[in-house]
Amino acid sequence: MERKNIYNVLFLCTGNSARSILAEAILNRLGEGRFRAYSAGSHPKGEVHPLTVDLLRDLGYTTREVRSKSWDEFSKPGAPEMDLVITVCDNAAGEACPFWAGRPVKAHWGVPDPVATEGDEETRREAFQAAYRRLEVRLRRFAELDLATKSTTNLQMELERIGKIPG
């Protein structure tokens, strides 16, 4: 992959209310100065799930700018050009994505949807924490990669391997 100062990474999910938002926040913290993470949804809910916001706040993240948005925002002229696009839900992985300028490397990292978890408040909070931990483990590994030394094919294979880490 081409050597750059900052690599743009887009995390996609259907609703853009939990998993992709968590991934965006984690990578922006872990990869500060090397990566700029974004998130979007194919059918965004229009609001970030309250338990996502609670978890991020509890972990010391700033949530002021966190918002649920459509992936169309990133396919318009003037949008940041993505270097990598990673789906974090199975539904978004199977959908026909918009055209991404720059032909980014794509990967799928399936993570169970904490929003779909039923049960009491504690059970639901644990599901959000589990999604966070799984994403954090994968993103720590991802942030260690030297993207400039990887061919597109090698990077694709490495991303697929990382996406299989259970967390």
C-alpha positions as a Markdown table, in Angstrom:
| # | Residue | x | y | z |
|---|---|---|---|---|
| 1 | Met | 0.0 | 0.0 | 0.0 |
| 2 | Glu | 1.2 | 3.5 | -0.7 |
| 3 | Arg | 3.1 | 5.3 | 2.1 |
| 4 | Lys | 0.9 | 8.1 | 3.6 |
| 5 | Asn | 1.0 | 10.2 | 6.7 |
| 6 | Ile | -2.6 | 9.3 | 7.7 |
| 7 | Tyr | -4.7 | 6.4 | 6.4 |
| 8 | Asn | -8.5 | 6.9 | 6.2 |
| 9 | Val | -10.5 | 3.9 | 7.4 |
| 10 | Leu | -14.3 | 3.6 | 7.1 |
| 11 | Phe | -16.2 | 1.2 | 9.3 |
| 12 | Leu | -19.6 | 0.1 | 7.9 |
| 13 | Cys | -22.6 | -1.4 | 9.6 |
| 14 | Thr | -26.3 | -1.3 | 8.8 |
| 15 | Gly | -27.6 | 1.0 | 11.5 |
| 16 | Asn | -24.4 | 2.9 | 12.4 |
| 17 | Ser | -25.5 | 3.0 | 16.1 |
| 18 | Ala | -23.1 | 0.7 | 17.9 |
| 19 | Arg | -20.4 | -1.5 | 16.3 |
| 20 | Ser | -19.2 | 0.9 | 13.6 |
| 21 | Ile | -19.3 | 3.8 | 16.1 |
| 22 | Leu | -17.2 | 1.8 | 18.6 |
| 23 | Ala | -14.7 | 0.9 | 15.9 |
| 24 | Glu | -14.4 | 4.5 | 14.8 |
| 25 | Ala | -13.7 | 5.7 | 18.4 |
| 26 | Ile | -11.2 | 2.9 | 19.2 |
| 27 | Leu | -9.1 | 3.4 | 16.1 |
| 28 | Asn | -9.1 | 7.2 | 16.4 |
| 29 | Arg | -7.7 | 6.7 | 19.9 |
| 30 | Leu | -5.3 | 3.8 | 19.1 |
| 31 | Gly | -4.1 | 5.1 | 15.8 |
| 32 | Glu | -3.9 | 8.8 | 16.6 |
| 33 | Gly | -1.6 | 10.4 | 14.0 |
| 34 | Arg | -1.5 | 7.3 | 11.8 |
| 35 | Phe | -5.2 | 6.7 | 11.1 |
| 36 | Arg | -8.4 | 8.7 | 10.8 |
| 37 | Ala | -11.4 | 6.5 | 11.4 |
| 38 | Tyr | -15.0 | 7.2 | 10.2 |
| 39 | Ser | -18.2 | 5.2 | 10.5 |
| 40 | Ala | -21.4 | 5.0 | 8.5 |
| 41 | Gly | -24.4 | 2.8 | 7.9 |
| 42 | Ser | -26.3 | 1.6 | 4.9 |
| 43 | His | -29.6 | 2.3 | 6.7 |
| 44 | Pro | -28.5 | 4.5 | 9.6 |
| 45 | Lys | -30.7 | 4.7 | 12.7 |
| 46 | Gly | -30.2 | 8.4 | 12.9 |
| 47 | Glu | -29.0 | 8.3 | 16.4 |
| 48 | Val | -26.2 | 6.5 | 18.3 |
| 49 | His | -27.6 | 3.8 | 20.7 |
| 50 | Pro | -27.6 | 5.2 | 24.3 |
| 51 | Leu | -25.6 | 2.2 | 25.5 |
| 52 | Thr | -22.9 | 2.9 | 23.0 |
| 53 | Val | -22.7 | 6.5 | 24.2 |
| 54 | Asp | -22.6 | 5.3 | 27.9 |
| 55 | Leu | -19.9 | 2.8 | 27.2 |
| 56 | Leu | -17.7 | 5.3 | 25.4 |
| 57 | Arg | -18.1 | 7.9 | 28.1 |
| 58 | Asp | -17.3 | 5.3 | 30.8 |
| 59 | Leu | -14.1 | 4.5 | 28.9 |
| 60 | Gly | -13.1 | 8.2 | 28.7 |
| 61 | Tyr | -14.0 | 8.9 | 25.1 |
| 62 | Thr | -15.4 | 12.2 | 23.9 |
| 63 | Thr | -18.9 | 11.6 | 22.5 |
| 64 | Arg | -19.7 | 15.2 | 21.5 |
| 65 | Glu | -19.2 | 14.5 | 17.8 |
| 66 | Val | -20.5 | 10.9 | 17.6 |
| 67 | Arg | -23.4 | 10.6 | 15.2 |
| 68 | Ser | -25.2 | 8.1 | 13.1 |
| 69 | Lys | -24.7 | 8.8 | 9.4 |
| 70 | Ser | -25.3 | 7.3 | 6.0 |
| 71 | Trp | -22.5 | 5.8 | 3.9 |
| 72 | Asp | -23.7 | 8.1 | 1.1 |
| 73 | Glu | -21.9 | 10.9 | 3.0 |
| 74 | Phe | -18.6 | 9.2 | 2.1 |
| 75 | Ser | -19.3 | 8.5 | -1.6 |
| 76 | Lys | -20.1 | 12.2 | -2.5 |
| 77 | Pro | -17.6 | 14.5 | -4.2 |
| 78 | Gly | -15.4 | 16.1 | -1.6 |
| 79 | Ala | -15.7 | 13.3 | 0.9 |
| 80 | Pro | -12.4 | 12.0 | 2.4 |
| 81 | Glu | -10.9 | 9.3 | 0.2 |
| 82 | Met | -10.8 | 6.0 | 2.0 |
| 83 | Asp | -7.8 | 3.7 | 2.1 |
| 84 | Leu | -9.6 | 0.9 | 3.9 |
| 85 | Val | -13.3 | 0.0 | 4.2 |
| 86 | Ile | -14.2 | -2.6 | 6.9 |
| 87 | Thr | -17.7 | -3.9 | 7.5 |
| 88 | Val | -18.4 | -5.0 | 11.0 |
| 89 | Cys | -21.9 | -6.5 | 10.5 |
| 90 | Asp | -22.9 | -9.4 | 8.2 |
| 91 | Asn | -25.8 | -7.4 | 6.7 |
| 92 | Ala | -23.6 | -4.6 | 5.5 |
| 93 | Ala | -21.0 | -7.0 | 4.2 |
| 94 | Gly | -23.6 | -8.5 | 1.9 |
| 95 | Glu | -25.0 | -5.2 | 0.6 |
| 96 | Ala | -24.0 | -3.5 | -2.6 |
| 97 | Cys | -21.8 | -0.7 | -1.4 |
| 98 | Pro | -21.5 | 2.7 | -3.1 |
| 99 | Phe | -18.5 | 3.4 | -5.3 |
| 100 | Trp | -15.5 | 4.4 | -3.1 |
| 101 | Ala | -13.0 | 6.8 | -4.7 |
| 102 | Gly | -9.5 | 5.6 | -4.6 |
| 103 | Arg | -10.4 | 1.9 | -4.7 |
| 104 | Pro | -9.8 | 1.1 | -1.0 |
| 105 | Val | -8.9 | -2.2 | 0.4 |
| 106 | Lys | -12.0 | -3.9 | 1.8 |
| 107 | Ala | -12.4 | -6.5 | 4.6 |
| 108 | His | -15.2 | -7.9 | 6.8 |
| 109 | Trp | -14.9 | -8.3 | 10.5 |
| 110 | Gly | -18.2 | -9.7 | 11.7 |
| 111 | Val | -19.1 | -8.7 | 15.3 |
| 112 | Pro | -22.4 | -9.8 | 17.0 |
| 113 | Asp | -24.8 | -6.9 | 17.2 |
| 114 | Pro | -25.2 | -5.8 | 20.8 |
| 115 | Val | -28.3 | -3.8 | 19.9 |
| 116 | Ala | -30.1 | -7.1 | 19.2 |
| 117 | Thr | -29.3 | -8.5 | 22.6 |
| 118 | Glu | -32.4 | -9.1 | 24.7 |
| 119 | Gly | -32.6 | -9.3 | 28.5 |
| 120 | Asp | -32.1 | -7.0 | 31.4 |
| 121 | Glu | -30.0 | -3.9 | 31.5 |
| 122 | Glu | -26.9 | -5.7 | 32.8 |
| 123 | Thr | -27.1 | -8.3 | 30.0 |
| 124 | Arg | -27.4 | -5.6 | 27.4 |
| 125 | Arg | -24.5 | -3.6 | 28.8 |
| 126 | Glu | -22.4 | -6.8 | 28.8 |
| 127 | Ala | -23.2 | -7.3 | 25.1 |
| 128 | Phe | -21.9 | -3.8 | 24.3 |
| 129 | Gln | -18.8 | -4.4 | 26.3 |
| 130 | Ala | -18.1 | -7.7 | 24.5 |
| 131 | Ala | -18.5 | -6.0 | 21.1 |
| 132 | Tyr | -16.1 | -3.2 | 22.3 |
| 133 | Arg | -13.5 | -5.8 | 23.5 |
| 134 | Arg | -13.6 | -7.8 | 20.3 |
| 135 | Leu | -13.1 | -4.7 | 18.2 |
| 136 | Glu | -10.4 | -3.4 | 20.5 |
| 137 | Val | -8.4 | -6.6 | 20.2 |
| 138 | Arg | -8.7 | -6.5 | 16.4 |
| 139 | Leu | -7.9 | -2.8 | 16.1 |
| 140 | Arg | -4.8 | -3.1 | 18.4 |
| 141 | Arg | -3.5 | -5.7 | 16.0 |
| 142 | Phe | -4.5 | -3.6 | 13.0 |
| 143 | Ala | -2.8 | -0.5 | 14.4 |
| 144 | Glu | 0.5 | -2.4 | 14.7 |
| 145 | Leu | 0.6 | -3.1 | 10.9 |
| 146 | Asp | 3.0 | -1.2 | 8.8 |
| 147 | Leu | 0.7 | -0.5 | 5.9 |
| 148 | Ala | 3.3 | 1.0 | 3.7 |
| 149 | Thr | 5.2 | -2.3 | 3.5 |
| 150 | Lys | 2.2 | -4.4 | 2.5 |
| 151 | Ser | 1.0 | -5.0 | -1.0 |
| 152 | Thr | -2.8 | -4.7 | -1.4 |
| 153 | Thr | -3.1 | -8.5 | -1.6 |
| 154 | Asn | -1.0 | -9.0 | 1.6 |
| 155 | Leu | -2.9 | -6.3 | 3.4 |
| 156 | Gln | -6.2 | -7.9 | 2.3 |
| 157 | Met | -5.1 | -11.3 | 3.7 |
| 158 | Glu | -3.9 | -9.7 | 7.0 |
| 159 | Leu | -7.1 | -7.9 | 7.5 |
| 160 | Glu | -9.1 | -11.1 | 6.9 |
| 161 | Arg | -6.9 | -12.9 | 9.5 |
| 162 | Ile | -7.5 | -10.0 | 12.0 |
| 163 | Gly | -11.2 | -10.2 | 11.3 |
| 164 | Lys | -11.2 | -13.8 | 12.6 |
| 165 | Ile | -9.6 | -13.0 | 16.0 |
| 166 | Pro | -12.3 | -13.8 | 18.5 |
| 167 | Gly | -11.6 | -11.1 | 21.0 |
